[in-house]
Amino acid sequence: MFFAAAAALALVSCSVKAPEGTALFDFFKYDGADDFYAQNPLPGDDYVYNPILAGWYSDPSICTNGEGDYFLISSTFCYFPGVPLFHSRDLVNWEQIGNILDRPEHLPHLDGQRISGGIYAPDITYNPANKTYYMITTDVAGGNFYVKTQDPWGDWSDPIYVPVVEGIDPSFFFDDNGKAYIVSNDDAPDHKPEYNGHRTIRCVEFDVANDCTVGERKIIVNKGTRPENNPYWIEGPHIYKIDGQYYLMCAEGGTNFGEWHSEVVFKGESPFGPFVSYEGNPILTQVGLDENRPNRVDCAGHADLVKDGNGQWWAVFLADRPYRDNFENIGRETHMLPVTWTEDKWPVILPAGESVPMIVRHEGVKRGDKLTFGNFSLEDEFDSPVLGDPWMTLRSPAKDRYSLTDKPGYLELICSEDKATEAHTPAYVAHRLHHHKFSATTRMYFSPSQESEAAGLLLFKDERHQYSFMVSKDNISVKKVEFEIVVEQGKRPRFEEVNAELGSAALGKYRFVDLKITSDAETFSFWYAINGKKWQLLAEGVDASFLTSASAGGFTGTLIGPYAVK
């Protein structure tokens, strides 16, 4: 039986040949293996791990239609499609049902933007008055806009821009009296900041019937909580009406390691305030905790609230999970915690001084088999005529860069002159890293006809921080792709690409090459196998910190996927 299957595989492999100038990928397999999950099994069927969306799902926003459906979204910056949409019936079992911004007309401004531009901090809100879902967001190059639908499983409208709403991080609030509002972050009053990070929160009324703002846009918070201390970067605002009281909840203190990222809350008499800051702010932060604490979660903030069918409030929020110091390759992830209430009706996500727990109970809810948390495996055999929802390309649909129909059962990438080091659309199909420790494997058929053609796997943080694992005409190699600043007298400084080869080998004749990248959190290792034979190690001990935000900056995590270039 085994020999028959092996012979059939060999026969299929012999019959596969990549067209000139293209590479064929037979499958992509990913396995997560983080220590915490392996060493700490969940104690019951109604327990989950934090983060609930493992990997780079930053700036989460959540809503419910009040009929048992919950929807969760996150930022995508310069990736296409934009804003992944998850659905759940119990806040435990989540499934990605699509991407909200899935047409070129949704994202017309991404080309030319660096990876941390594009789509910031989307907000999803349900308006029960017209049974419509609204997603509003910032495109850094195009301004603030929203799309809407009455069927989250279907298509969303074309973008509707709201030029009156300046700044970033807009969100909707639909009051129970039929009125609606948009609240957002913006500049200091009169564009005259008193210090770096001086921002305001502003609110304007919204006409639902005519899809436009009305009236004056007003400042409802200046500086932030405890303004006498010059708080900085108040952002990510959301307004809620709970038991007749208006609450304004915001992130504050910046999002990077070493800053004061937190979540704060205010009470007001109306959506325009006046708003009073909670004396116990912040209601969520990891600032001030021991940096050497076990299972460290850091930079917690940018939260949103939802109430479940039992009347319990929950908060989703972003946080980092470093493997050491401030290093992480998985980006800012989506966590969830229950909300408690003080006697005087203030919400608290996490009491001061407590660490974000990595195991949380949702009493009475049964965990399913399709998980978005813990150690899980993913495999795509490219049998569908369209890419699966988790896959992304850079800045556009890239339909002229790949095909799933020319060679059914294979992802075909066309070697493109657009490189991943440029702010355009390369032949790169990307998948998030979800774990510090992982293994990712693919099989590639590729016969380059030119010295300039190469294809393989790419670990991509941004345009200036990458590891390429590529087959070319003569060999297979691992390269560190980075840029150095070149300064010449009388000229403006410029960045110049520098590729350091970390390992290479001659391939000789072959039918296909298997490629594998593994990580122990601290380092990457790169393996290859010819025609399904024994794995060979090409490079090991490759520094993973090079692709972290602590080294590279930016707001995204590291992605991995097939890449072809000329």
C-alpha positions as CSV (number, residue, x, y, z in Angstrom):
1,M,0.0,0.0,0.0
2,F,2.8,2.4,1.0
3,F,4.8,1.6,-2.2
4,A,1.7,2.1,-4.4
5,A,1.1,5.5,-2.9
6,A,4.7,6.5,-3.2
7,A,4.8,5.4,-6.9
8,A,1.6,7.4,-7.6
9,L,3.1,10.5,-6.0
10,A,6.3,10.1,-8.1
11,L,4.2,9.7,-11.2
12,V,2.3,12.9,-10.5
13,S,5.5,14.7,-9.6
14,C,7.1,13.7,-12.9
15,S,4.1,15.1,-14.8
16,V,4.2,18.5,-13.2
17,K,6.2,21.2,-14.8
18,A,6.0,24.9,-14.0
19,P,5.6,27.1,-17.1
20,E,8.5,29.4,-18.0
21,G,8.8,32.3,-15.7
22,T,6.5,30.9,-13.0
23,A,6.7,28.7,-9.9
24,L,4.1,26.2,-8.8
25,F,3.4,25.6,-5.1
26,D,1.6,22.3,-4.3
27,F,0.7,23.0,-0.7
28,F,1.4,25.2,2.4
29,K,1.4,23.6,5.8
30,Y,1.9,25.5,9.1
31,D,2.2,24.0,12.6
32,G,2.3,26.0,15.8
33,A,4.3,24.7,18.8
34,D,4.5,27.3,21.6
35,D,5.7,26.1,25.0
36,F,3.0,27.6,27.1
37,Y,0.1,25.8,25.3
38,A,2.0,22.5,25.3
39,Q,2.8,22.8,29.0
40,N,-0.5,24.2,30.1
41,P,-3.5,22.2,28.7
42,L,-6.9,23.8,29.2
43,P,-8.6,22.5,32.3
44,G,-12.1,22.1,30.8
45,D,-14.2,22.5,27.7
46,D,-15.3,26.0,28.6
47,Y,-11.8,27.4,28.9
48,V,-9.8,29.3,26.2
49,Y,-6.3,30.6,25.7
50,N,-5.4,34.3,25.4
51,P,-4.9,35.6,22.8
52,I,-8.2,34.5,21.3
53,L,-6.9,35.4,17.9
54,A,-3.2,34.3,17.9
55,G,-0.9,36.2,15.6
56,W,-1.1,39.7,14.1
57,Y,-4.7,40.8,14.7
58,S,-4.3,44.3,16.1
59,D,-6.7,47.0,17.0
60,P,-9.7,44.7,17.5
61,S,-13.3,45.9,17.4
62,I,-16.4,43.8,18.2
63,C,-20.2,44.1,18.0
64,T,-23.3,42.0,18.3
65,N,-26.7,42.2,16.6
66,G,-28.4,41.2,19.9
67,E,-29.6,37.9,18.3
68,G,-26.6,35.8,19.3
69,D,-24.2,36.8,16.5
70,Y,-20.9,38.4,17.3
71,F,-18.5,39.9,14.8
72,L,-14.8,40.8,15.4
73,I,-12.4,42.7,13.1
74,S,-8.8,44.0,13.1
75,S,-6.4,46.3,11.2
76,T,-4.6,45.3,8.0
77,F,-2.6,48.4,7.1
78,C,-1.2,47.9,3.5
79,Y,-2.4,44.3,3.0
80,F,-5.2,43.2,0.6
81,P,-7.9,42.2,1.3
82,G,-8.5,44.5,4.2
83,V,-10.1,44.0,7.6
84,P,-10.7,40.3,8.4
85,L,-14.2,39.5,9.6
86,F,-14.7,36.8,12.3
87,H,-18.0,35.5,13.5
88,S,-19.0,33.6,16.6
89,R,-22.2,32.5,18.4
90,D,-20.6,32.2,21.8
91,L,-17.4,34.5,22.0
92,V,-15.3,31.3,22.2
93,N,-15.4,29.6,18.8
94,W,-14.5,32.1,16.1
95,E,-14.4,31.6,12.3
96,Q,-13.2,34.0,9.7
97,I,-16.1,34.4,7.3
98,G,-14.4,36.9,4.9
99,N,-12.7,40.2,4.6
100,I,-14.7,43.4,4.6
101,L,-12.6,45.4,2.2
102,D,-12.3,42.8,-0.6
103,R,-12.6,44.9,-3.8
104,P,-10.0,47.2,-5.4
105,E,-12.4,50.1,-5.1
106,H,-12.4,49.6,-1.3
107,L,-8.6,50.2,-1.1
108,P,-7.7,52.6,-4.0
109,H,-4.8,54.4,-2.1
110,L,-2.5,51.6,-0.9
111,D,0.0,51.6,-3.8
112,G,3.0,53.5,-2.8
113,Q,2.3,53.4,0.9
114,R,4.8,51.7,3.2
115,I,3.5,48.6,5.0
116,S,2.5,50.5,8.2
117,G,0.4,52.9,6.2
118,G,-3.0,52.0,4.9
119,I,-5.9,50.8,7.0
120,Y,-5.8,51.8,10.7
121,A,-8.0,50.7,13.6
122,P,-11.3,49.7,12.0
123,D,-14.5,49.9,14.1
124,I,-17.6,47.6,13.5
125,T,-20.9,48.7,14.9
126,Y,-24.5,47.4,14.5
127,N,-27.4,49.8,14.2
128,P,-30.6,48.0,15.3
129,A,-32.8,50.9,14.0
130,N,-32.1,50.0,10.4
131,K,-30.5,46.5,11.0
132,T,-27.3,47.6,9.3
133,Y,-23.7,46.9,10.1
134,Y,-21.2,49.7,9.7
135,M,-17.4,49.4,9.5
136,I,-15.5,52.8,9.6
137,T,-11.8,53.2,9.4
138,T,-8.8,55.4,8.4
139,D,-6.9,55.0,5.2
140,V,-3.8,57.1,6.0
141,A,-3.5,58.3,2.4
142,G,-7.2,58.6,1.6
143,G,-8.9,59.8,4.8
144,N,-11.7,58.4,6.9
145,F,-14.5,56.3,5.3
146,Y,-17.1,53.6,6.1
147,V,-18.8,50.8,4.4
148,K,-22.1,49.1,5.4
149,T,-24.2,46.0,4.9
150,Q,-27.3,44.2,6.2
151,D,-25.6,40.9,5.4
152,P,-22.1,40.5,7.0
153,W,-21.7,37.2,5.0
154,G,-22.3,39.1,1.8
155,D,-20.9,42.2,0.1
156,W,-20.2,45.5,1.8
157,S,-21.0,48.8,0.1
158,D,-18.5,51.0,-1.8
159,P,-16.6,53.4,0.5
160,I,-18.4,56.5,1.8
161,Y,-15.9,59.1,2.8
162,V,-16.5,61.5,5.7
163,P,-14.1,64.4,5.1
164,V,-15.4,66.4,8.1
165,V,-14.0,63.6,10.3
166,E,-10.3,64.3,10.5
167,G,-7.6,62.4,12.5
168,I,-7.6,58.6,12.9
169,D,-9.5,55.8,14.7
170,P,-13.1,56.8,14.0
171,S,-16.0,54.8,15.4
172,F,-19.8,54.9,15.2
173,F,-22.2,55.2,18.1
174,F,-25.9,54.6,17.5
175,D,-28.1,55.9,20.4
176,D,-31.3,54.3,21.4
177,N,-33.2,57.6,20.6
178,G,-32.4,57.1,16.9
179,K,-29.5,59.6,16.7
180,A,-26.0,58.6,15.6
181,Y,-22.5,60.0,16.1
182,I,-18.9,59.5,14.9
183,V,-16.1,59.9,17.5
184,S,-12.4,60.0,16.6
185,N,-8.9,61.0,17.6
186,D,-7.6,64.3,16.2
187,D,-5.0,67.1,16.6
188,A,-4.6,69.4,19.5
189,P,-7.0,72.4,19.6
190,D,-6.2,74.8,16.7
191,H,-3.4,72.4,15.7
192,K,-1.2,73.9,18.5
193,P,0.0,71.0,20.6
194,E,1.5,71.9,24.0
195,Y,3.7,68.8,23.9
196,N,4.5,65.7,21.7
197,G,1.5,63.4,21.8
198,H,-1.1,66.1,22.7
199,R,-4.2,64.9,21.0
200,T,-8.0,65.3,21.3
201,I,-11.1,63.2,21.0
202,R,-13.9,64.8,18.9
203,C,-17.5,63.9,18.2
204,V,-19.9,64.9,15.4
205,E,-23.5,63.9,14.8
206,F,-24.3,61.6,11.9
207,D,-27.4,61.5,9.6
208,V,-28.1,57.8,9.1
209,A,-30.7,58.5,6.4
210,N,-28.5,60.7,4.2
211,D,-25.1,59.1,5.0
212,C,-23.4,62.3,6.1
213,T,-22.3,64.2,9.2
214,V,-24.4,67.2,10.5
215,G,-23.6,70.1,12.8
216,E,-20.4,71.1,14.5
217,R,-17.7,68.6,15.3
218,K,-16.7,69.2,18.9
219,I,-13.8,68.4,21.2
220,I,-15.1,66.1,24.0
221,V,-11.7,65.2,25.6
222,N,-8.5,67.4,25.4
223,K,-5.2,65.7,26.2
224,G,-6.7,62.7,28.0
225,T,-7.2,61.5,31.5
226,R,-5.4,63.6,34.1
227,P,-4.6,66.4,31.7
228,E,-2.4,68.1,34.3
229,N,0.1,65.2,33.7
230,N,0.3,65.8,29.9
231,P,-1.1,62.4,28.8
232,Y,-0.2,61.4,25.3
233,W,-1.7,59.7,22.3
234,I,-5.3,59.4,23.4
235,E,-6.9,57.4,20.6
236,G,-9.2,54.5,19.7
237,P,-12.4,56.0,21.1
238,H,-15.7,54.2,21.6
239,I,-18.9,55.5,23.0
240,Y,-21.4,53.2,24.8
241,K,-24.7,53.8,26.5
242,I,-25.1,51.5,29.5
243,D,-28.1,51.8,31.9
244,G,-28.8,55.3,30.7
245,Q,-25.2,56.5,31.2
246,Y,-22.8,57.5,28.4
247,Y,-19.3,56.0,28.6
248,L,-16.3,57.0,26.5
249,M,-13.5,54.5,26.4
250,C,-10.1,55.2,24.8
251,A,-6.6,54.0,24.5
252,E,-3.8,56.2,25.9
253,G,-0.1,56.3,26.2
254,G,1.3,54.9,22.9
255,T,1.4,51.3,21.8
256,N,5.1,50.5,21.8
257,F,7.2,48.8,24.4
258,G,8.6,51.3,26.9
259,E,5.5,53.5,26.5
260,W,2.4,53.7,28.7
261,H,-0.2,51.9,26.7
262,S,-3.4,51.5,28.6
263,E,-7.2,51.8,28.4
264,V,-9.1,54.6,30.1
265,V,-12.8,55.5,30.6
266,F,-14.9,58.6,31.1
267,K,-18.6,59.2,31.9
268,G,-20.8,61.8,30.3
269,E,-24.3,63.2,30.2
270,S,-24.5,63.0,26.4
271,P,-22.3,61.9,23.4
272,F,-20.9,65.4,23.5
273,G,-20.2,65.3,27.3
274,P,-19.1,66.8,29.4
275,F,-17.0,63.8,30.2
276,V,-15.5,63.0,33.6
277,S,-12.5,60.7,33.9
278,Y,-12.6,57.7,36.2
279,E,-10.4,58.2,39.2
280,G,-9.2,54.6,39.0
281,N,-7.9,54.9,35.4
282,P,-6.4,53.1,33.7
283,I,-8.9,50.2,33.6
284,L,-6.4,48.0,31.7
285,T,-2.6,48.2,31.5
286,Q,0.5,46.2,32.0
287,V,2.7,49.2,32.7
288,G,4.8,48.9,35.9
289,L,4.8,45.1,36.1
290,D,7.9,43.1,36.4
291,E,9.4,42.7,33.0
292,N,10.8,39.3,34.0
293,R,7.4,37.9,35.0
294,P,6.5,34.5,33.5
295,N,4.3,34.3,30.4
296,R,4.6,38.1,29.9
297,V,1.9,39.9,28.0
298,D,2.6,43.6,27.4
299,C,1.4,46.8,25.7
300,A,-2.3,46.0,26.5
301,G,-4.9,48.5,25.3
302,H,-7.0,49.7,22.4
303,A,-10.1,47.9,23.7
304,D,-13.8,47.5,22.7
305,L,-16.7,46.2,24.7
306,V,-19.6,43.8,24.0
307,K,-22.4,42.3,26.1
308,D,-23.2,38.6,25.8
309,G,-26.7,37.0,26.0
310,N,-26.3,36.5,29.8
311,G,-25.7,40.1,30.5
312,Q,-21.9,39.7,31.0
313,W,-19.7,42.4,29.4
314,W,-16.5,41.4,27.7
315,A,-13.6,43.4,26.4
316,V,-11.4,42.6,23.4
317,F,-8.0,44.4,23.3
318,L,-4.6,44.2,21.7
319,A,-1.4,43.1,23.5
320,D,2.1,41.9,22.7
321,R,3.5,38.6,23.7
322,P,7.3,38.9,23.6
323,Y,9.5,35.8,23.6
324,R,12.3,37.8,25.3
325,D,12.9,41.4,26.2
326,N,10.7,43.4,23.8
327,F,11.1,40.9,20.9
328,E,8.1,39.3,19.1
329,N,7.5,38.2,15.5
330,I,3.8,37.6,15.8
331,G,2.6,41.2,16.1
332,R,-0.1,42.7,18.4
333,E,-2.7,40.0,19.1
334,T,-6.4,40.1,20.1
335,H,-7.1,39.1,23.7
336,M,-10.4,38.9,25.6
337,L,-11.3,39.3,29.3
338,P,-14.6,39.7,31.2
339,V,-15.4,43.1,32.5
340,T,-16.2,43.8,36.2
341,W,-18.1,46.9,37.5
342,T,-17.4,49.0,40.5
343,E,-20.1,50.0,43.0
344,D,-20.4,53.4,41.3
345,K,-20.7,51.8,37.9
346,W,-17.3,52.1,36.3
347,P,-16.1,49.2,34.0
348,V,-12.8,47.5,34.9
349,I,-11.1,45.2,32.4
350,L,-8.2,44.2,34.6
351,P,-7.5,45.4,38.2
352,A,-4.3,47.4,38.6
353,G,-1.1,45.3,39.1
354,E,-2.5,42.1,37.6
355,S,-1.0,40.3,34.6
356,V,-3.2,39.5,31.6
357,P,-4.1,35.9,32.1
358,M,-3.5,33.4,29.3
359,I,-6.3,31.1,30.3
360,V,-9.8,32.4,30.7
361,R,-13.1,30.6,31.5
362,H,-16.4,31.2,29.5
363,E,-18.7,29.3,31.9
364,G,-21.1,27.0,30.1
365,V,-19.6,27.4,26.6
366,K,-18.1,24.4,24.9
367,R,-14.9,24.8,23.0
368,G,-14.9,23.4,19.4
369,D,-12.3,21.8,17.2
370,K,-11.6,24.7,14.9
371,L,-9.4,26.9,17.0
372,T,-7.9,30.4,16.6
373,F,-5.9,30.1,19.8
374,G,-3.4,27.7,21.3
375,N,-1.2,25.4,19.2
376,F,-3.0,24.6,15.9
377,S,-2.1,23.5,12.4
378,L,-3.2,24.9,9.1
379,E,-2.9,23.4,5.6
380,D,-3.8,24.7,2.2
381,E,-3.5,22.4,-0.8
382,F,-4.6,25.2,-3.2
383,D,-7.5,23.2,-4.5
384,S,-9.9,26.2,-4.5
385,P,-10.1,28.6,-7.4
386,V,-9.7,31.5,-5.0
387,L,-7.3,32.1,-2.1
388,G,-8.6,31.2,1.4
389,D,-9.6,34.1,3.7
390,P,-6.4,34.2,5.8
391,W,-4.1,34.8,2.8
392,M,-3.2,38.3,1.8
393,T,-1.2,40.1,-0.9
394,L,0.4,43.5,-0.7
395,R,-1.6,46.7,-1.7
396,S,-3.8,45.1,-4.4
397,P,-5.5,41.8,-5.3
398,A,-2.3,40.9,-7.3
399,K,-4.4,38.9,-9.8
400,D,-1.8,39.4,-12.5
401,R,0.8,38.0,-10.2
402,Y,-0.7,34.6,-9.3
403,S,-3.3,32.1,-10.4
404,L,-5.1,29.1,-8.8
405,T,-6.9,28.1,-12.1
406,D,-4.2,27.9,-14.7
407,K,-2.9,24.8,-13.0
408,P,-5.7,23.5,-10.8
409,G,-4.4,22.3,-7.4
410,Y,-1.5,24.6,-7.5
411,L,-0.7,28.2,-6.6
412,E,1.1,29.6,-9.6
413,L,3.3,32.6,-9.0
414,I,4.6,34.7,-12.0
415,C,8.1,36.0,-11.4
416,S,7.6,39.7,-11.2
417,E,10.0,42.7,-11.5
418,D,8.1,44.3,-8.5
419,K,10.0,43.3,-5.4
420,A,8.9,43.0,-1.8
421,T,11.4,45.7,-1.0
422,E,9.3,48.3,-2.9
423,A,6.0,49.9,-2.0
424,H,4.0,48.2,-4.8
425,T,2.6,44.7,-5.4
426,P,5.1,41.8,-5.7
427,A,4.3,38.2,-6.5
428,Y,3.9,37.4,-2.8
429,V,1.1,35.5,-1.1
430,A,1.3,36.0,2.6
431,H,0.1,34.3,5.8
432,R,0.4,35.5,9.4
433,L,2.7,33.8,11.9
434,H,0.6,32.8,14.8
435,H,3.3,31.4,17.2
436,H,6.8,32.0,18.3
437,K,7.7,28.4,17.7
438,F,6.4,27.0,14.4
439,S,7.2,25.0,11.3
440,A,6.1,26.1,7.8
441,T,6.5,23.8,4.7
442,T,5.8,24.0,1.0
443,R,6.5,22.0,-2.1
444,M,7.6,24.0,-5.2
445,Y,8.0,23.2,-8.9
446,F,10.3,25.7,-10.5
447,S,12.6,25.7,-13.5
448,P,14.0,29.2,-13.9
449,S,15.0,30.1,-17.4
450,Q,16.9,33.3,-16.5
451,E,19.6,34.1,-13.9
452,S,17.3,36.8,-12.6
453,E,14.4,34.5,-11.7
454,A,14.0,33.2,-8.2
455,A,11.1,31.7,-6.1
456,G,10.6,30.3,-2.7
457,L,9.5,31.4,0.7
458,L,9.7,34.9,2.2
459,L,9.6,36.0,5.8
460,F,8.4,39.6,5.5
461,K,8.2,42.2,8.3
462,D,8.4,45.3,6.0
463,E,10.1,46.6,2.9
464,R,13.5,46.8,4.7
465,H,13.4,43.7,7.0
466,Q,13.1,40.3,5.3
467,Y,14.6,36.8,5.1
468,S,14.3,35.2,1.6
469,F,14.6,31.5,1.1
470,M,14.8,31.2,-2.7
471,V,15.7,28.8,-5.5
472,S,17.4,30.4,-8.5
473,K,18.9,29.0,-11.7
474,D,22.0,27.6,-10.1
475,N,21.3,27.2,-6.4
476,I,19.2,27.6,-3.3
477,S,20.0,30.3,-0.8
478,V,18.9,32.1,2.4
479,K,19.5,35.9,2.4
480,K,19.0,38.6,5.0
481,V,17.4,41.5,3.1
482,E,17.9,44.9,4.7
483,F,18.8,48.5,3.8
484,E,21.7,50.8,4.8
485,I,21.6,54.6,4.8
486,V,24.0,56.1,2.3
487,V,25.1,59.6,2.8
488,E,26.9,61.5,0.0
489,Q,28.1,65.1,0.3
490,G,25.6,67.5,-1.3
491,K,22.9,64.8,-1.7
492,R,19.9,63.7,0.3
493,P,20.5,60.5,2.3
494,R,19.1,57.4,0.6
495,F,18.5,53.8,1.6
496,E,20.4,51.1,-0.4
497,E,19.5,47.5,-0.4
498,V,22.0,45.1,1.1
499,N,21.6,41.3,0.9
500,A,23.7,39.2,3.1
501,E,23.9,35.5,2.1
502,L,23.4,33.2,5.2
503,G,23.6,29.9,3.4
504,S,23.6,28.4,-0.1
505,A,23.9,25.1,-2.0
506,A,23.9,23.9,-5.5
507,L,20.8,21.9,-6.4
508,G,21.7,20.1,-9.6
509,K,18.8,18.5,-11.5
510,Y,15.5,18.1,-9.7
511,R,11.7,17.8,-10.2
512,F,10.6,19.6,-7.2
513,V,12.0,21.2,-4.0
514,D,10.4,21.1,-0.5
515,L,11.1,24.1,1.6
516,K,10.7,24.3,5.4
517,I,11.3,27.2,7.8
518,T,11.2,26.4,11.6
519,S,11.5,28.7,14.6
520,D,12.5,28.2,18.2
521,A,11.3,31.8,18.9
522,E,14.9,33.1,19.1
523,T,16.1,31.9,15.7
524,F,14.9,30.6,12.4
525,S,16.2,27.5,10.6
526,F,15.9,26.9,6.8
527,W,15.6,23.4,5.4
528,Y,15.2,21.9,1.9
529,A,14.7,18.5,0.4
530,I,15.1,17.5,-3.2
531,N,12.4,15.3,-4.8
532,G,11.0,14.3,-1.4
533,K,14.2,12.9,-0.1
534,K,16.0,13.7,3.2
535,W,15.8,17.2,4.7
536,Q,19.0,19.2,4.5
537,L,19.8,22.1,6.7
538,L,20.8,25.2,4.8
539,A,21.0,27.8,7.5
540,E,20.4,27.8,11.3
541,G,20.6,30.2,14.2
542,V,19.2,33.0,12.0
543,D,18.3,35.9,14.3
544,A,14.5,36.3,14.7
545,S,14.8,39.6,16.4
546,F,15.7,41.3,13.1
547,L,12.0,41.0,12.1
548,T,10.5,42.2,15.3
549,S,8.9,45.6,15.8
550,A,11.5,46.4,18.5
551,S,14.2,46.2,15.7
552,A,12.2,47.2,12.6
553,G,9.5,49.5,14.0
554,G,6.0,49.4,12.5
555,F,2.6,48.1,13.5
556,T,2.4,44.7,11.8
557,G,3.6,41.3,12.6
558,T,5.9,39.1,10.5
559,L,4.3,37.2,7.6
560,I,5.4,34.2,5.6
561,G,4.5,32.8,2.2
562,P,5.4,31.9,-1.4
563,Y,7.3,34.6,-3.3
564,A,8.6,34.9,-6.9
565,V,10.7,37.6,-8.3
566,K,12.6,38.6,-11.5
